[in-house]
Amino acid sequence: MRALAGLLRKEVYHILRDRRTLVVIIFLPIVQVILFGYAIRNDVSHVRLAVVDPAPDEATLAMRGRFEGTGVFRIVAVVPRARDLEDLFQRGEAQGAVVFEPNTAAHPDRGVLVISDATEPNTGSLVTAYALSVLQTYERDRPATAAGVRIVPAVRMRFNPTRESSNLFVPGLMAFILTIVSSLMTAISLTREKETGTMEALLVSPLRPWQIIAGKVAPYIAVGFISVVGVIAEARLIFHVPLRGSLLLLLVEGLLFIVVSLSLGILISARTSSQRVAMMGALAGTLLPTMLLSGFIFPIESLPAPLRALSAAMPARWFVLVIRGVMLKGIGLTYLWPPTLILLAMAAALLAASTRAFHERLDA
């Protein structure tokens, strides 16, 4: 019992002595509750809606007002032709669209077409259901016509017409797996070298610090690239997820995300002193945001405004956008250059920060 009591006292002493461990232990559960409490949502809001209205009249203007008045939709564009929607959907500027026929007020029986982006099947279904509800409410409140003509809405789901859930989750799994392989494993590996003292032995060798880092992380680049190829193969062969875009572009974007994740792992390891703290820091800084704030599972539009702003700083959010764009929409750099540029900027910033932190750690 004395030995057990001594071991407990020693462990408590180490935890209290390491301020970073203490901070992580205290604040990580609080952060988890906040993230899960606000991020797990089945509803959607702030839906970006485009409207095709070739000849606005009192009926179409009234229905547009109904959409804006729900608090769910936000009209981002009003265009005169249905073919103008293609660019809006490809760029991700619109999640749904309502197409009115000319002279809707006089001929409501011509119908209204509701289109939704089904790359996120749940979100697409909810957008469609909300839009149909708005149209049905307008139809119910509209004065009955003499001929009893009614508005008949039609529905079209784009990019994932069968609403397969695998088309949502399997591409996002690539970001999740690469985060584990790159950030978490790199952070733990480098921290282990410091704990065992082998890092000091490497530092007195002829190798320069950047060469040591490159030698340590190079295997994880290879493992991450193999993971990318494996996930794409499994997505196509097992889950039958389409690959409508360029495979080469997808592989290059995967390598870019690996570099971003590795840089984040190096930064975490340079700022921590033990594998335990490195693991908890990687969980809080990479895995949780990847699951909750990247759009991998839950739509970003359903998050509160502060978390939506925070999600913009998460590399996985932009990588998931790229994966779904290439695999489900078949688009290229013409539309994906903004998220690609953001990932490049993140890679450069994290590499600079991690290199500087690593040198500061060595000097200390």
Phi, psi and omega in degrees: 000322179296320179297319179295318178296320178296321178295320179295317179298320181295318181293317177298320179298317180295322180293315181291330181287322180275101184298324181294319176298318181297317179297316180297316182297322183283315190267338181299314177299323179296315180296320180298315181298317181296313182297310181294322182296322183265334186274329182281102182223137175264344180264170178231155176211172181055041181288128180278113186245133173254148182234130172258112183223087185293333181217084183303135175221186185297329181288312182292322178294323179294318180292322176298321177295324178296318180298315181291331183282349181287336186082355178266321185259150174227111183288118183259342181200143172236114186239156184274342185231147181294330181291344177287347180288333186304312181295322181294320178289320181295323180279352182077014180283340179231136175259342179207166180211150174237125183249117177262146173274156176299145177059048181295325182299320182275335183227069181294342182289350177293341173091168178230133180261127177252123181241137177226151176278112185261019173298332167250097189303317181297315179297317179299319179294319179293320178299316179297316181296318178297317182296317178296324178296319178297315181294321179293322177295318177298318180297321181291323182275348183285139176301134182295137178278162182298323182273357181069029182284137182240156175278127180246105181281147174244154186236140174222129177257125184262149173072337178209065189298332179276354178057043178290127180292334179296331177292341176273311191276322186296313176299322179293334178298333179299318178295319181295315181293317180295328177295318178296310184294318188274300186286305187295310183292324178293316179300315181292320183296312181292324179292325177298323179297323179287322181293319182278349179087000180287339178296320179297323178295323178290327183291332179274359177279169179294349182290142175277160181304318182293330177290324177297314180297316180298319179293327180284324186265343181303316178300327181287332173296316179296316179297319179296320179294320176298322178296319178301311180298319180296317180295319179297316180297316179295321180299319182283315190276325186261312185262354176058037174285130182291152172236088187272345182255200185277126176294321180299316179298319180296320179293319179294317178296325176296317176297321178298316179293326176298317179298318178299314182293319178297319179297321177294321177296319177297319180296318179296316181294326180289335183262001181238160184245355181216157179297325181298312180292321179298319180294315181293322177295321178293322177298315182287327186266344184233304187292312180298312177299325179297320181287319192257330190244008183257353187083006179299316181243310185253139181295136181296328182296339181275352182283153171297159185304317179298321179287328175296320177293320179295325181296335179295339179270002181266119180302325183298330180300315183285327178290319177298321178298319180293314182301310181293326178296317181287313187283316187263325182263339180072029182264163181241202183295340177304324179254338186259008181293328178298308178295328177295317179296322177296318178295321177297317179296319178297319179299314180296316182294317182289324176297317178295316181293319181291321178295317179295317179295323180293318178295319178298323179294320179292320180295327180289000000 
